[in-house]
């Protein structure tokens, strides 16, 4: 995902003030961890999510809360025609674990 160069602070502010209904919707769809990092030079965002059930989590895109969030964020980041963030799925190439 990519945030507009002049919207870094606004992007962070909106996430610092995440709507309670958005937080609840994520949790009710099995999201246990969600972190977002910003590369301030390229304006790219990297999101890391953990969730219990991929099928349940995939239903997030159809929720009213999620659609409202996409509309709310459309003015601070690159989006698709439906205001969903333009994102690229990455392929994991390494993990160190126990």
Secondary structure by P-SEA (a helix, b strand, c coil): cccccccaaaaaaaaaaccaaaaaaaaaacccbbbbbbcccccbbbbbbbbccaaaaaaccccaaaaaaaaaaccccccccccccbbbbbbbcccccc
